[in-house]
Amino acid sequence: MAAVICGSLAFDTIMTFEGRFSEQILPDQLHILNVSFLVPSLRREFGGCAGNVAYGLQQLGGTPLPMATVGSDGADYVGRMKTLGISTEFVRQVGDTYTAQAMIMTDRDNNQITAFHPGAMMQAHITRIEARSDIKLGIISPDGRDAMLQHAEQFKAAGIPFVFDPGQGLPMFDGQELAHFVELASWVTVNDYEAKMLSDRTGRSCAEMSRRVQGLVVTLGAEGCEVWIDGEKTAVPPVKAEAVVDPTGCGDAFRGALLYGLEQGWSLTRCAALGNRVGAQKIASRGGQNYTLTSA
């Protein structure tokens, strides 16, 4: 069975700052912020949430169906997906715009500053979700605002359970809209920062939100994750990485594993444990789509 993965396909320009952001930014001078970071390392990778999640799910033996848009410069990305055996059935190319671009800078503590140009992603709502016998579930990851709103409604109307993964797209929505996403979704997954923002905007705690879905997962980076079901929290321990090279795409690798486990009918705690293992393997390689799983 297949999983529809709604989100971005993007080119990631990844830079490494050898110092700490906290040492360069003066908290009492934020109103006149003017900083520059020397980045000796720079590379360009295939990325975007839909691409990264699809890559992870494919690595595990699942069947991803990414639903995304690329711009006039996206032919290489589409070709790469075909080479990897990932379906491009729901990938649409639009002219007169660039493929989404992310500029990601990482410091020595693995903190990141990202600038994102949405480009063709803003046309993602053009593609509709329809019920189909081979589609078992889906995920809504950061995408164009209209696409996220419309695809959530379309998943619900088609009877396809889905994961709501707002990620860096969360600030685009107010509390009422976010609460509606939660009502439509079957599962919610956020990191700890996003969980706080989601709670603040909706006025609902993680415990309260978990009573409205089948489960809520809060990832905690190197600390593992929390699984909330019916108001009860279970801590899922982390897996120690053999090497910490690049955190870019670790959250997406986790979500690919989450989808795989849900496809298999696993408990949410078992899905999250797999996500921790896959994330630990991903962080040992650069970029969001260059790792090879040695075990799951």
C-alpha positions as CSV (number, residue, x, y, z in Angstrom):
1,M,0.0,0.0,0.0
2,A,1.1,3.5,-0.7
3,A,1.4,6.8,1.3
4,V,0.7,10.2,-0.2
5,I,3.4,12.6,1.0
6,C,2.3,16.3,0.6
7,G,5.1,18.8,1.0
8,S,8.0,20.5,-0.7
9,L,10.6,19.4,-3.1
10,A,13.5,21.8,-2.7
11,F,17.1,22.3,-3.4
12,D,19.1,22.8,-0.1
13,T,22.1,25.0,0.0
14,I,23.8,23.8,3.2
15,M,26.5,25.8,5.0
16,T,28.6,25.1,8.1
17,F,29.5,27.8,10.5
18,E,32.3,26.6,12.7
19,G,31.4,28.8,15.7
20,R,28.2,29.2,17.8
21,F,25.4,31.5,16.8
22,S,24.9,32.4,20.5
23,E,28.4,33.9,20.5
24,Q,27.7,36.1,17.5
25,I,24.2,37.4,18.4
26,L,23.9,40.0,21.2
27,P,20.5,39.5,22.9
28,D,20.2,43.1,23.9
29,Q,20.9,44.3,20.3
30,L,18.4,42.3,18.4
31,H,16.5,45.5,17.4
32,I,19.6,46.5,15.3
33,L,20.7,43.0,14.3
34,N,23.5,43.0,11.7
35,V,25.6,39.8,11.6
36,S,27.7,37.9,9.2
37,F,28.8,34.3,9.4
38,L,31.9,32.9,7.7
39,V,30.9,29.5,6.2
40,P,33.9,27.6,4.9
41,S,31.8,24.6,3.8
42,L,29.0,25.0,1.3
43,R,27.2,22.3,-0.8
44,R,23.9,21.8,-2.7
45,E,21.7,18.9,-1.9
46,F,18.3,17.5,-3.0
47,G,15.8,18.2,-0.1
48,G,12.4,19.5,0.8
49,C,10.1,17.7,3.3
50,A,8.3,15.6,0.7
51,G,11.5,14.5,-1.0
52,N,13.2,13.6,2.3
53,V,10.2,11.8,3.7
54,A,9.8,9.9,0.5
55,Y,13.4,8.9,0.4
56,G,13.3,7.6,4.0
57,L,10.1,5.6,3.4
58,Q,11.6,4.1,0.2
59,Q,14.7,3.1,2.1
60,L,12.5,1.1,4.5
61,G,10.7,-0.7,1.7
62,G,7.5,1.4,1.7
63,T,5.7,3.0,-1.3
64,P,5.9,6.8,-1.2
65,L,3.8,8.9,-3.5
66,P,5.2,12.4,-3.1
67,M,2.7,15.2,-4.1
68,A,4.6,18.3,-4.8
69,T,5.6,20.9,-7.4
70,V,8.9,21.9,-9.0
71,G,9.8,24.9,-11.1
72,S,11.5,25.3,-14.4
73,D,14.8,24.1,-12.9
74,G,13.4,20.9,-11.4
75,A,14.1,18.4,-14.2
76,D,17.2,17.0,-12.4
77,Y,15.2,16.5,-9.2
78,V,12.4,14.6,-11.0
79,G,15.0,12.5,-12.8
80,R,16.7,11.6,-9.5
81,M,13.4,10.5,-8.0
82,K,12.8,8.2,-11.0
83,T,16.3,6.8,-10.7
84,L,15.6,6.0,-7.0
85,G,12.3,4.2,-8.0
86,I,10.2,6.9,-6.3
87,S,6.9,7.6,-8.2
88,T,6.6,11.1,-9.7
89,E,2.9,10.5,-10.6
90,F,1.9,13.4,-8.4
91,V,4.9,15.7,-9.0
92,R,3.9,18.6,-11.2
93,Q,6.4,20.9,-13.0
94,V,5.3,24.6,-13.3
95,G,7.1,27.2,-15.5
96,D,8.0,30.8,-14.8
97,T,9.3,30.0,-11.2
98,Y,12.1,28.3,-9.4
99,T,11.9,25.1,-7.5
100,A,11.8,25.8,-3.7
101,Q,15.1,26.7,-2.3
102,A,16.3,26.4,1.3
103,M,19.5,28.1,2.6
104,I,20.5,26.2,5.8
105,M,23.3,27.3,8.1
106,T,24.4,25.0,10.9
107,D,26.7,25.9,13.8
108,R,29.0,23.7,15.9
109,D,26.1,22.9,18.3
110,N,23.8,21.7,15.4
111,N,21.6,24.8,15.8
112,Q,20.3,25.9,12.4
113,I,19.2,29.1,10.7
114,T,17.2,28.6,7.6
115,A,16.0,31.0,4.8
116,F,13.4,29.5,2.5
117,H,12.1,30.6,-0.9
118,P,8.9,28.7,-1.7
119,G,8.9,29.2,-5.5
120,A,6.9,26.5,-7.2
121,M,5.7,25.2,-3.9
122,M,3.1,27.9,-3.8
123,Q,1.3,26.2,-6.7
124,A,1.0,22.8,-4.8
125,H,-2.7,23.2,-4.3
126,I,-3.3,22.6,-8.0
127,T,-3.0,18.9,-7.5
128,R,-5.9,17.3,-5.7
129,I,-6.1,14.2,-3.5
130,E,-8.6,11.6,-4.5
131,A,-9.6,8.3,-2.9
132,R,-7.8,5.3,-4.5
133,S,-7.6,1.7,-3.5
134,D,-3.8,1.5,-3.2
135,I,-3.5,4.6,-1.0
136,K,-3.6,3.7,2.7
137,L,-2.5,6.9,4.4
138,G,-0.9,10.3,3.9
139,I,1.0,13.1,5.5
140,I,0.8,16.9,5.3
141,S,4.2,18.4,5.7
142,P,5.2,22.0,5.2
143,D,3.9,23.2,1.8
144,G,2.1,26.1,0.3
145,R,-0.5,27.5,2.7
146,D,-3.4,26.8,0.3
147,A,-2.1,23.3,-0.4
148,M,-1.9,22.4,3.3
149,L,-5.5,23.7,4.0
150,Q,-7.0,22.1,0.9
151,H,-5.1,18.7,1.1
152,A,-6.2,18.3,4.7
153,E,-9.9,18.6,3.7
154,Q,-9.3,16.4,0.7
155,F,-7.7,13.6,2.8
156,K,-10.7,13.7,5.2
157,A,-13.2,13.7,2.3
158,A,-11.5,10.8,0.7
159,G,-11.4,8.8,3.9
160,I,-7.6,8.6,4.0
161,P,-6.1,8.9,7.5
162,F,-3.2,11.3,7.6
163,V,-0.4,12.7,9.7
164,F,-0.4,16.5,10.3
165,D,3.3,17.6,10.3
166,P,3.2,21.4,10.3
167,G,6.9,21.9,10.8
168,Q,8.3,25.3,9.7
169,G,4.9,26.0,8.1
170,L,3.2,26.2,11.5
171,P,3.6,30.0,11.8
172,M,1.4,30.5,8.7
173,F,-1.7,29.5,10.6
174,D,-3.7,30.9,13.5
175,G,-5.0,29.0,16.4
176,Q,-8.4,28.2,14.9
177,E,-6.8,26.9,11.7
178,L,-4.3,24.7,13.6
179,A,-7.1,23.3,15.8
180,H,-9.0,22.4,12.6
181,F,-6.0,20.6,11.2
182,V,-5.9,18.5,14.4
183,E,-9.6,17.8,14.2
184,L,-9.1,16.5,10.6
185,A,-5.9,14.5,11.2
186,S,-5.5,11.0,12.6
187,W,-2.0,11.7,14.0
188,V,0.1,14.8,14.7
189,T,3.9,15.0,14.8
190,V,6.0,18.0,15.8
191,N,9.3,18.8,17.4
192,D,9.5,20.2,21.0
193,Y,9.6,23.9,19.8
194,E,6.7,23.3,17.4
195,A,4.7,21.6,20.2
196,K,5.0,24.7,22.4
197,M,3.9,26.9,19.5
198,L,1.0,24.6,18.6
199,S,-0.1,24.5,22.2
200,D,0.2,28.3,22.6
201,R,-1.8,29.0,19.4
202,T,-4.6,26.5,20.0
203,G,-4.8,26.9,23.7
204,R,-4.6,23.1,24.1
205,S,-1.9,21.1,25.8
206,C,-0.3,18.0,24.2
207,A,-2.4,15.9,26.4
208,E,-5.6,17.6,25.3
209,M,-4.7,17.4,21.6
210,S,-3.8,13.7,21.9
211,R,-7.4,13.0,22.9
212,R,-8.6,14.4,19.6
213,V,-6.4,12.2,17.4
214,Q,-5.1,8.6,17.5
215,G,-1.8,9.9,18.7
216,L,0.6,12.8,18.9
217,V,4.4,12.5,18.7
218,V,6.8,15.1,19.9
219,T,10.4,14.6,18.8
220,L,13.2,15.8,21.1
221,G,16.3,15.4,19.0
222,A,19.1,13.6,20.9
223,E,16.6,13.0,23.8
224,G,14.4,10.7,21.8
225,C,10.7,11.5,21.6
226,E,7.4,11.5,23.4
227,V,4.3,9.6,22.3
228,W,0.9,11.0,23.6
229,I,-2.2,8.8,23.4
230,D,-5.5,9.7,25.1
231,G,-3.7,12.2,27.3
232,E,-1.0,9.8,28.5
233,K,2.7,10.3,27.7
234,T,5.2,7.6,26.9
235,A,8.9,8.5,26.6
236,V,10.6,6.6,23.7
237,P,14.4,6.6,24.4
238,P,16.9,7.9,21.9
239,V,19.3,5.8,19.8
240,K,22.9,7.0,20.1
241,A,24.3,8.0,16.7
242,E,27.7,6.6,15.6
243,A,28.6,10.1,14.4
244,V,27.0,13.5,14.4
245,V,27.6,15.0,11.0
246,D,24.6,16.9,9.8
247,P,21.1,17.2,11.4
248,T,19.5,18.4,8.1
249,G,16.6,16.0,7.3
250,C,16.6,14.0,10.5
251,G,13.1,15.0,11.3
252,D,12.0,13.9,7.8
253,A,13.8,10.6,8.2
254,F,11.9,10.1,11.4
255,R,8.6,10.8,9.6
256,G,9.4,8.4,6.8
257,A,9.9,5.7,9.5
258,L,6.6,6.8,11.2
259,L,4.7,6.3,7.9
260,Y,6.3,2.9,7.3
261,G,5.3,1.7,10.8
262,L,1.7,3.0,10.4
263,E,1.5,1.2,7.0
264,Q,2.4,-2.0,8.8
265,G,-0.2,-1.4,11.5
266,W,2.3,-1.0,14.3
267,S,1.6,0.7,17.6
268,L,2.6,4.4,17.6
269,T,5.3,3.7,20.2
270,R,6.9,1.1,17.9
271,C,6.7,3.5,15.0
272,A,8.5,6.2,17.0
273,A,11.2,3.8,18.1
274,L,11.9,3.0,14.5
275,G,12.0,6.8,13.8
276,N,14.6,7.3,16.5
277,R,16.8,4.5,14.9
278,V,16.5,5.9,11.4
279,G,17.1,9.5,12.6
280,A,20.3,8.3,14.4
281,Q,21.6,6.7,11.2
282,K,20.7,9.8,9.0
283,I,22.5,12.2,11.2
284,A,25.8,10.4,10.4
285,S,25.6,11.6,6.8
286,R,25.4,15.0,5.1
287,G,22.2,16.2,3.4
288,G,18.7,14.8,3.7
289,Q,18.9,12.0,1.1
290,N,22.4,10.5,1.2
291,Y,22.1,7.9,3.9
292,T,21.7,4.2,3.5
293,L,20.0,2.2,6.3
294,T,22.1,-0.6,7.6
295,S,19.3,-2.0,9.8
296,A,15.8,-1.0,10.9
